[in-house]
Each structure stands twice: as C-alpha cells, then as structure tokens.
Amino acid sequence: MADFGGGDLDAFRGEVRGWLEANYPAELRDPKAKTDPEAIWGGRAFAGSNDPQTVWMRAAAAKGYTAPTWPTEYGGAGLTPAQARVLDQELAAGKYRQPLASFGIWMLGPVLLEYGNEAQKKEHLPKIINGDFRWCQGYSEPGAGSDLASLQTKCEDKGDHWLINGQKIWTSYANKADWCFCLVRTDTSKKHEGISFVLIDMTTPGVETRPIQLISGESPFCETFFTDVKVPKGNLIGKINGGWEIAKRLLQYERQNISGGFGGGGGAGGAAGDLGSIAKDYLGTDETGALADADLRTRITKNNMDFRTLFMTIQRTAAEAKASNGPSAATSIIKYAAASFAQERSELMVESMGSQGLGWEGSNYTGLETTAVRGWLRSKGNSIEGGTSEVNINVVAKRVLGLPDPK
C-alpha cells in the first residue's frame, strides 16, 4: 500500500476506484445476479467454492479491504480512518456488494486486537480477514439474559486443557458457525470476577446446536449445548476470570454494528428505503402528487428524518471511535434509537399496505407483502438483541449522563 499521508486522499481514491473496477467479479455487476446467500459469511463451507460472492471476498481479503483499518501484519489494509471512509464511499458509489459479513470482523477481531496475545492475533486475525471461519457468539443462557453476569456455563481447569459444560441460547447462526467466542464461568465464588472469555471450535466433540424457529418463520438463533467439551489452554483470551471486561467491550462493538445495520433503514421491514413510494402505491396520491393520507405522510417523513439523523450520527461516532481506538458508551444511545426507529418503520410499512401487509403465504400476496409482515415480526427482536432497550437506557443514564442510582 502506498503512503497517502499529508491529506492526499484524491490519489488514494483513484487507486481504490481502479482496484475495484479491475477486481470486482463480472458475474456480480448485474444487480440481480444470484449468489448463495450464505456465501457472504464465508467459513469452512465455502473453502473451495467458486461462488461469485466468495471470489469477491477472497479478492477483497487479499487486499486487506475486509478489515481496512486493521494492521497490515495481520492481513488488514492498515488504512487511516480517512482512507477507510474513502473506501466506503467508493464501494457505495459503485454499488459494489459487501465482500464479507462476519461477527469476527465486527466483534471478535477488535477485542483480539485489544486483549489477545501476539500468538492469538497471528493465529486468528488473518483467518477472520480471509473469511476462513464463520463465528458465533456464546453469551446469553436460559437463566442469564439481561443479567448476563449470572451465566453458569462451567469451565474447569484440567491441567492441559479446559473442560466446558453448559448451555447457551439465542446463539445467532451457531448451526452454521465454525467457531464460537464464548463466556464461561471459571470461578463460582464470584459473579462478574468469575467469568472468562474462550474460543471454541464448533467441530469439537460435545458441541451440539439446535435451531430455534421464530414467529417470523426463520431460524437464525440456536440453543447451543456443551457437554465435556475440551478446549486448548491457548484459547483463553486475556486473563482467567478477566472475561467480564472483554465481554463489556465486545458488547460495545456489537451495539455499534447493530446500529450501523439500521443506518440507512435497510433493516426495517423489507424495502424500508422505499417506504414513501410503497405507501403511494397502496394508498394513492392527492392532487399535488403527495401521499393522500396526510397523517401517515407526516409519520413517514418524520421516520425518514430520524433515520437520516441516526445515519449521520453513526458516521460521526464511528469516526470518533476509530480516532480514540474504540467505541464509547454512546453506542448504547445509538442502538436504542436504531431499534426504536426500525420497529416504527416496520409498523409503518405494514400499515401502508393495509390488509395486504398481513399476508403470510399464498398467491393473493406479493413477495414484498410477505417480506413486510415477516420484517415487522422480526423487528420485535431489535430491542432485545445486543442488550435490551431497558438495559441500554440504564447504561445511558449511568455511564453517559452520570445519573446517580435511585435511593
């Protein structure tokens, strides 16, 4: 990578634009091109795949563009925050597909950079960047959700290995993951100070996953069981009983990522960005060409404004996080707002469609309509995943506003 210091971003932009044009697979230039929907996550299942999405991921990874600001010694591109913004802008301007979606990129990698030893960084970071493994997160348990520190999955020191027994729940895509970053209890005499952070290969004997079917008809979450699972000693990240600090840090990255997913409104009820046009199609327009339902028009406009404001705030806080080497507690504010706006938008979508927005299946409903109702049901989880809205409000009150505990 050439040195683009001194503010010479125009030259860097030209290099990025040229590289994208030269390396983006021809098969993906058609916006309607079909690829395996799982390919974007990478992992062992796609190790020998020639799916166009996988080809694109490999090309971007070789350049370090799947983790552009990570250090070059681990396979990242070593870009400055300003250069990373240019890359994002060029990807968006050319309508290039995202090369890799990864919990390893969004959550595990940043904490490995902060808490991992050198051997762990060299072992795992390049594989995360290359999409070699698909990761899942083992945090919540049946008796430890919002009160995560109550977790009971037991991790015993057996001399040359750790032995893990317990259960996790709501583990996203555990049935498709290759590895899991997991919170375990290594000391039963303490609550927060008895938790450790370990990495588990999901092919290890004793690991079992069971998908959970949601009301939306999807099964993105799993129950995960660990029965006498042996984990190498070197898979402990940070200090023994020091996992709670890592867990809190990772949750900040997770909330930042969840918020970013809503930044443009794409996560809310299907084709959320076209909500105004969709409402016009179903409800008609007045003599000026505006949506005929004035009250709904006002609420859609407000939601669009809220999302635009949120998107700009996310961009600003992301830049601040990179400059200060990590996210702040402000991610809880953004995550709360993103969940609220996304749920509101999903409801507006269904309302705009009227009875057609409640169809589940059958020839009487279009794909957009059935997607809308499923998106509306799925949005109910937005205020739960990554920390409930109620917990986030407490975080904002205590860590952002500095409010005292109630007496």
HUJOMO-V456889 format. One line per field, one symbol per residue. ss: DSSP state (2 for helix, 1 for strand, 0 for the rest). phi: phi as a letter, one per 20 degrees, with the letter a starting at -180 (. if undefined). burial: 1 if it has 9 or more other C-alpha atoms within 8 Angstrom, else 0. A space follows every 10 residues. Layout:
ss=???
phi=???
burial=???
This chain:
ss=0000000022 2222222222 2220022200 0000000022 2002220000 0222222222 2220222000 0222000000 2222222222 2220000000 0022222222 2222200222 2222222222 0000111100 1001000222 0001111000 1111111100 0002220011 1111100000 0222111111 1000001111 1100000000 1111111111 1122211000 0022222222 2222222222 2000000000 0222222222 2220100000 1002222222 2222222222 2222222222 2220000002 2222222222 2222222222 2222222200 0000002222 2222222222 2220000022 2222222222 0000000
phi=.fedfmneff ffffffffff fedfggfefe gegecffeff emogfdgdfd ggffffgfff ffenefbfef fffdofemff gfffffggff fffelffffb dbffffcfgg fffedfefff fffdffffff mfcddcdddf cgdbdfeffe gcgecdednd aeddcqbdbm eflffdeecc ececedbeec efeddcdcdc ffefgoeccc fdeeffnece dcecddclee cggfefemef mdffffgfff fffffffgff fegenfedmn fffdgfffff fedncefene gfefffgfff ffffffffff gfffffffff fffdmqfdff ffffffffff ffffffffff ffemffedfd aoffceffff ffffffffff ffedfmofgf fffffffeee emffffe
burial=0001000010 0110011001 0001100110 0000000011 1111010000 1111111111 1101111111 1101111110 1011011001 1000010011 1111111111 1100111001 1100111111 1111111111 1001000110 1011100000 1111111111 1111001111 1111111000 1011111111 0101011010 1110000011 1111111011 1000111101 1111011011 1111111111 1111111111 1100110111 0011100000 1100011001 0010011101 1001001111 1100001011 1111111111 1111111111 0110001110 0000100011 1111111111 0111001110 1110111111 0000000
